[in-house]
Amino acid sequence: MNKLGHWGIVLFIFSFVVYGLVVREQTRAAKIITVSGLGMGISPDIDLYTAWFAHRGVTHTIPAALFAGGVLATLAWFITPFALTSRSEEAVYGFLTGGIGVGCHILGDIITPMGIKILYPLAPQAYTFDIISAHNLAANLLLLLFGVITFQLTVRHAQSRESGLPYAPKYRVPFRGESDTETGQYRT
């Protein structure tokens, strides 16, 4: 999988995280998490540029995803909150961003014939679903397109406030015996 395919997977998965933030009108946090998630989504390929790690080795594992989440959570904890209401909330989103970002990369590489050693060092064998080649440009572009479209539709839906979520209603329906604040009429 190349970075375009990885970014598509990240945008698809992160659209669900960003949805909740946009509904809560935390758009600054949604932007920061999206950009950070895109960076974390390609971060396991650092092993291509260093001699310390074999490609699709330790950087493409569940422990690496947890480590990345821990690093971002720690950074978010020690930085003064600048997008959300508290340090703990930013730390949670930091952990999710790091862990899910690397997890998206793992998801993208496990569908290729080479596979990954997802449980390394506990289980040294590589796992693969062998669905598409990592160098298949059409598949990578389709994943990117799917991710962008899904992300856009999800964010627009969250912005429309017609999502029906209990904490972000567009209109408030009065209960029986309660007056409607706009019309002054009682609901029966």
DRENDO-1510 file (C-alpha; in Angstrom, 1 decimal, always signed):
<recs>
REC; n; res; u; v; w
REC; 1; MET; +0.0; +0.0; +0.0 .
REC; 2; ASN; +1.4; +3.4; -0.8 .
REC; 3; LYS; +0.6; +6.6; +1.1 .
REC; 4; LEU; -2.4; +7.5; -1.0 .
REC; 5; GLY; -4.1; +4.3; +0.0 .
REC; 6; HIS; -3.1; +4.7; +3.6 .
REC; 7; TRP; -4.5; +8.2; +3.6 .
REC; 8; GLY; -7.8; +7.0; +2.2 .
REC; 9; ILE; -8.1; +4.4; +5.0 .
REC; 10; VAL; -7.3; +7.0; +7.6 .
REC; 11; LEU; -9.8; +9.5; +6.2 .
REC; 12; PHE; -12.5; +6.8; +6.2 .
REC; 13; ILE; -11.8; +5.6; +9.8 .
REC; 14; PHE; -11.2; +9.1; +11.2 .
REC; 15; SER; -14.5; +10.4; +9.7 .
REC; 16; PHE; -16.3; +8.6; +12.6 .
REC; 17; VAL; -14.0; +10.2; +15.2 .
REC; 18; VAL; -14.3; +13.7; +13.6 .
REC; 19; TYR; -18.1; +13.3; +13.3 .
REC; 20; GLY; -18.5; +13.5; +17.1 .
REC; 21; LEU; -16.2; +16.5; +17.4 .
REC; 22; VAL; -17.9; +18.4; +14.6 .
REC; 23; VAL; -21.4; +17.8; +16.1 .
REC; 24; ARG; -20.0; +19.2; +19.4 .
REC; 25; GLU; -18.7; +22.2; +17.4 .
REC; 26; GLN; -15.1; +21.3; +18.2 .
REC; 27; THR; -13.9; +22.0; +14.6 .
REC; 28; ARG; -10.4; +23.1; +15.7 .
REC; 29; ALA; -9.9; +19.7; +17.4 .
REC; 30; ALA; -11.3; +17.9; +14.4 .
REC; 31; LYS; -8.8; +19.6; +12.1 .
REC; 32; ILE; -5.9; +18.9; +14.4 .
REC; 33; ILE; -6.9; +15.2; +14.8 .
REC; 34; THR; -7.4; +14.8; +11.1 .
REC; 35; VAL; -4.0; +16.2; +10.2 .
REC; 36; SER; -2.3; +14.2; +13.0 .
REC; 37; GLY; -4.1; +11.1; +12.0 .
REC; 38; LEU; -2.9; +11.5; +8.4 .
REC; 39; GLY; +0.6; +11.8; +9.7 .
REC; 40; MET; +0.3; +8.8; +12.0 .
REC; 41; GLY; -1.2; +6.8; +9.1 .
REC; 42; ILE; +2.0; +6.8; +7.2 .
REC; 43; SER; +4.4; +6.9; +10.2 .
REC; 44; PRO; +5.1; +3.1; +10.3 .
REC; 45; ASP; +6.8; +3.5; +7.0 .
REC; 46; ILE; +9.7; +5.3; +8.7 .
REC; 47; ASP; +11.3; +1.9; +8.5 .
REC; 48; LEU; +11.9; +2.6; +4.8 .
REC; 49; TYR; +14.2; +5.4; +5.6 .
REC; 50; THR; +16.3; +4.0; +8.4 .
REC; 51; ALA; +18.5; +1.0; +8.8 .
REC; 52; TRP; +17.4; +0.3; +12.3 .
REC; 53; PHE; +14.2; -1.4; +11.4 .
REC; 54; ALA; +13.2; -4.0; +8.8 .
REC; 55; HIS; +10.3; -3.0; +6.6 .
REC; 56; ARG; +7.0; -4.2; +7.9 .
REC; 57; GLY; +8.7; -5.3; +11.1 .
REC; 58; VAL; +8.3; -3.8; +14.5 .
REC; 59; THR; +6.8; -0.5; +13.3 .
REC; 60; HIS; +3.8; -2.4; +11.8 .
REC; 61; THR; +2.6; -4.0; +14.9 .
REC; 62; ILE; -0.1; -3.6; +17.6 .
REC; 63; PRO; +2.5; -2.7; +20.2 .
REC; 64; ALA; +3.7; +0.1; +17.8 .
REC; 65; ALA; +0.2; +1.4; +17.5 .
REC; 66; LEU; -0.2; +1.4; +21.3 .
REC; 67; PHE; +3.2; +3.1; +21.6 .
REC; 68; ALA; +2.3; +5.8; +19.1 .
REC; 69; GLY; -1.0; +6.4; +21.0 .
REC; 70; GLY; +1.0; +6.7; +24.2 .
REC; 71; VAL; +3.4; +9.2; +22.8 .
REC; 72; LEU; +0.6; +11.4; +21.4 .
REC; 73; ALA; -1.4; +11.1; +24.7 .
REC; 74; THR; +1.7; +12.2; +26.7 .
REC; 75; LEU; +2.3; +15.1; +24.4 .
REC; 76; ALA; -1.3; +16.2; +24.6 .
REC; 77; TRP; -1.2; +15.9; +28.4 .
REC; 78; PHE; +1.8; +18.1; +28.9 .
REC; 79; ILE; +0.7; +20.7; +26.4 .
REC; 80; THR; -1.8; +23.3; +27.6 .
REC; 81; PRO; -5.2; +22.4; +26.2 .
REC; 82; PHE; -5.7; +24.4; +23.0 .
REC; 83; ALA; -8.5; +22.6; +21.2 .
REC; 84; LEU; -10.6; +20.8; +23.7 .
REC; 85; THR; -11.9; +21.5; +27.2 .
REC; 86; SER; -9.4; +19.6; +29.3 .
REC; 87; ARG; -6.0; +18.0; +29.3 .
REC; 88; SER; -7.5; +14.6; +30.0 .
REC; 89; GLU; -9.8; +14.8; +27.0 .
REC; 90; GLU; -6.9; +15.9; +24.8 .
REC; 91; ALA; -4.8; +13.0; +26.1 .
REC; 92; VAL; -7.6; +10.5; +25.2 .
REC; 93; TYR; -7.9; +11.9; +21.7 .
REC; 94; GLY; -4.1; +11.9; +21.4 .
REC; 95; PHE; -4.1; +8.2; +22.3 .
REC; 96; LEU; -6.9; +7.5; +19.8 .
REC; 97; THR; -5.2; +9.5; +17.1 .
REC; 98; GLY; -1.9; +7.7; +17.5 .
REC; 99; GLY; -3.3; +4.2; +17.9 .
REC; 100; ILE; -5.9; +4.4; +15.3 .
REC; 101; GLY; -3.6; +6.2; +12.8 .
REC; 102; VAL; -1.0; +3.4; +13.0 .
REC; 103; GLY; -3.9; +0.9; +13.1 .
REC; 104; CYS; -5.1; +2.2; +9.8 .
REC; 105; HIS; -1.7; +1.7; +8.3 .
REC; 106; ILE; -1.6; -1.9; +9.6 .
REC; 107; LEU; -5.1; -2.4; +8.1 .
REC; 108; GLY; -3.8; -1.1; +4.7 .
REC; 109; ASP; -0.8; -3.4; +4.7 .
REC; 110; ILE; -2.5; -6.6; +5.9 .
REC; 111; ILE; -4.6; -6.7; +2.7 .
REC; 112; THR; -1.4; -6.9; +0.6 .
REC; 113; PRO; +0.3; -10.2; -0.4 .
REC; 114; MET; +3.4; -9.4; +1.7 .
REC; 115; GLY; +1.3; -9.0; +4.9 .
REC; 116; ILE; +2.6; -7.9; +8.2 .
REC; 117; LYS; +3.8; -9.4; +11.5 .
REC; 118; ILE; +1.0; -7.8; +13.5 .
REC; 119; LEU; +1.8; -9.6; +16.7 .
REC; 120; TYR; +5.6; -9.4; +16.5 .
REC; 121; PRO; +7.5; -10.3; +18.7 .
REC; 122; LEU; +4.9; -12.6; +20.3 .
REC; 123; ALA; +4.1; -14.3; +16.9 .
REC; 124; PRO; +6.8; -13.9; +14.2 .
REC; 125; GLN; +4.7; -15.1; +11.3 .
REC; 126; ALA; +3.2; -12.7; +8.8 .
REC; 127; TYR; -0.5; -12.4; +8.3 .
REC; 128; THR; -2.1; -11.3; +5.1 .
REC; 129; PHE; -5.6; -11.3; +3.4 .
REC; 130; ASP; -3.8; -11.0; +0.0 .
REC; 131; ILE; -6.5; -8.8; -1.6 .
REC; 132; ILE; -4.6; -6.2; -3.6 .
REC; 133; SER; -1.0; -5.5; -4.5 .
REC; 134; ALA; +0.7; -2.7; -2.5 .
REC; 135; HIS; +1.8; -1.2; -5.9 .
REC; 136; ASN; -1.6; -1.2; -7.5 .
REC; 137; LEU; -2.1; +2.4; -8.3 .
REC; 138; ALA; -5.8; +2.1; -9.2 .
REC; 139; ALA; -6.6; +0.4; -5.9 .
REC; 140; ASN; -4.6; +3.0; -3.9 .
REC; 141; LEU; -6.4; +5.9; -5.8 .
REC; 142; LEU; -9.8; +4.2; -5.2 .
REC; 143; LEU; -9.1; +3.9; -1.5 .
REC; 144; LEU; -8.1; +7.6; -1.4 .
REC; 145; LEU; -11.2; +8.6; -3.3 .
REC; 146; PHE; -13.4; +6.5; -1.0 .
REC; 147; GLY; -11.8; +8.0; +2.1 .
REC; 148; VAL; -12.2; +11.6; +0.8 .
REC; 149; ILE; -15.8; +11.1; -0.2 .
REC; 150; THR; -16.7; +9.4; +3.1 .
REC; 151; PHE; -14.9; +12.0; +5.1 .
REC; 152; GLN; -16.7; +14.9; +3.3 .
REC; 153; LEU; -20.1; +13.3; +3.6 .
REC; 154; THR; -19.7; +12.5; +7.2 .
REC; 155; VAL; -18.5; +16.0; +8.1 .
REC; 156; ARG; -21.2; +17.7; +6.1 .
REC; 157; HIS; -23.8; +15.5; +7.8 .
REC; 158; ALA; -22.4; +16.4; +11.2 .
REC; 159; GLN; -22.5; +20.1; +10.3 .
REC; 160; SER; -26.1; +19.8; +9.1 .
REC; 161; ARG; -27.1; +18.9; +12.7 .
REC; 162; GLU; -29.8; +16.6; +11.3 .
REC; 163; SER; -28.0; +13.7; +12.8 .
REC; 164; GLY; -30.5; +13.0; +15.5 .
REC; 165; LEU; -27.9; +12.7; +18.2 .
REC; 166; PRO; -29.4; +13.5; +21.7 .
REC; 167; TYR; -26.6; +16.0; +22.5 .
REC; 168; ALA; -26.9; +18.1; +19.4 .
REC; 169; PRO; -30.6; +18.4; +18.3 .
REC; 170; LYS; -31.5; +21.0; +15.7 .
REC; 171; TYR; -35.0; +21.5; +17.2 .
REC; 172; ARG; -36.2; +20.9; +20.7 .
REC; 173; VAL; -39.5; +19.1; +21.0 .
REC; 174; PRO; -41.3; +20.0; +24.2 .
REC; 175; PHE; -42.6; +17.2; +26.5 .
REC; 176; ARG; -46.2; +16.8; +27.3 .
REC; 177; GLY; -47.4; +19.6; +29.6 .
REC; 178; GLU; -44.4; +21.7; +28.8 .
REC; 179; SER; -44.8; +25.0; +26.8 .
REC; 180; ASP; -43.0; +25.5; +23.5 .
REC; 181; THR; -40.7; +28.5; +24.1 .
REC; 182; GLU; -41.3; +29.9; +20.6 .
REC; 183; THR; -45.1; +29.6; +20.3 .
REC; 184; GLY; -46.1; +29.6; +24.0 .
REC; 185; GLN; -48.4; +26.7; +23.3 .
REC; 186; TYR; -48.6; +23.6; +25.5 .
REC; 187; ARG; -48.1; +20.2; +24.0 .
REC; 188; THR; -50.9; +17.7; +24.7 .
</recs>
